Amino acid sequence: FSCEWTKAYFRFREPYSDLAYALEAEKGGTRVILMAVQAHIIKYLLFIRNTDYTHLERLCRISRQEQGEALAAALADTLWAAGGGARAVICLLAAAVHVTPSGDYKADHFTERIQLFEFGEKAAAQEFIFDHINCFKGEGSHGVILFLYSLLFSRTLER
C-alpha cells in the first residue's frame, strides 16, 4: 500500500458542527471508500437512528459518541451486504505476526498481523465494530485498509 493508503482512516468533522456527519477525505484512491461509507452514515443518521431532531438537526447535532455509532452501523451494514446477508468478517491488527512470509510474498509488517473475526449476525458485528471503533477511526490505525480487507473477506475470495 502507498503512503496515502497507510495514513488513511475514518475521520469525522468536529462534533456538533454543521458538518458533524461528514468524513474528511483527502484526494486519492481512499476517497472512493470513504464516500461509499459516508452514504451509509447519512442513511443511518437520517432514517435509522431514533431521535427527536428534525432531518437537518439529525445530521448536525451529533456528538463524538454518535459519530462512532454511525460509523459502526455504516461499516457493519456494508460488510453484511458484502457477505450476502449471511456473515461479516472484521479484520483488526494484532500485536503478534499471524503469517510468516514465504515464497514471492514480501512482508509489509501489516498484513501479517491481521486477525479475522467472523460474525453470523449483523447486530453482533456492529457491536464488535463499535467496541473497536478506534481501530478504524484512530490516527495511525490504517482504518481504511482494515475495512478494505474486511470487505474482501466478508465477500469471500471465491465471490
Secondary structure in CASP SS format (residue, H / E / C, confidence):
PFRMAT SS
TARGET T0000
AUTHOR 0000-0000-0000
METHOD secondary structure of the structure
MODEL  1
F C 1.00
S C 1.00
C H 1.00
E H 1.00
W H 1.00
T H 1.00
K H 1.00
A C 1.00
Y C 1.00
F C 1.00
R C 1.00
F E 1.00
R C 1.00
E C 1.00
P C 1.00
Y C 1.00
S C 1.00
D C 1.00
L C 1.00
A C 1.00
Y C 1.00
A C 1.00
L E 1.00
E C 1.00
A C 1.00
E C 1.00
K C 1.00
G C 1.00
G C 1.00
T H 1.00
R H 1.00
V H 1.00
I H 1.00
L H 1.00
M H 1.00
A H 1.00
V H 1.00
Q H 1.00
A H 1.00
H H 1.00
I H 1.00
I H 1.00
K H 1.00
Y H 1.00
L H 1.00
L H 1.00
F H 1.00
I H 1.00
R C 1.00
N C 1.00
T C 1.00
D C 1.00
Y C 1.00
T C 1.00
H H 1.00
L H 1.00
E H 1.00
R H 1.00
L H 1.00
C H 1.00
R C 1.00
I C 1.00
S C 1.00
R H 1.00
Q H 1.00
E H 1.00
Q H 1.00
G H 1.00
E H 1.00
A H 1.00
L H 1.00
A H 1.00
A H 1.00
A H 1.00
L H 1.00
A H 1.00
D H 1.00
T H 1.00
L H 1.00
W H 1.00
A H 1.00
A H 1.00
G C 1.00
G C 1.00
G C 1.00
A C 1.00
R C 1.00
A E 1.00
V E 1.00
I E 1.00
C E 1.00
L E 1.00
L E 1.00
A C 1.00
A C 1.00
A C 1.00
V C 1.00
H C 1.00
V C 1.00
T C 1.00
P C 1.00
S C 1.00
G C 1.00
D C 1.00
Y C 1.00
K C 1.00
A C 1.00
D C 1.00
H C 1.00
F C 1.00
T H 1.00
E H 1.00
R H 1.00
I E 1.00
Q E 1.00
L E 1.00
F E 1.00
E E 1.00
F E 1.00
G C 1.00
E C 1.00
K H 1.00
A H 1.00
A H 1.00
A H 1.00
Q H 1.00
E H 1.00
F H 1.00
I H 1.00
F H 1.00
D H 1.00
H C 1.00
I C 1.00
N H 1.00
C H 1.00
F H 1.00
K H 1.00
G C 1.00
E C 1.00
G C 1.00
S C 1.00
H C 1.00
G H 1.00
V H 1.00
I H 1.00
L H 1.00
F H 1.00
L H 1.00
Y H 1.00
S H 1.00
L H 1.00
L H 1.00
F H 1.00
S H 1.00
R H 1.00
T C 1.00
L C 1.00
E C 1.00
R C 1.00
END
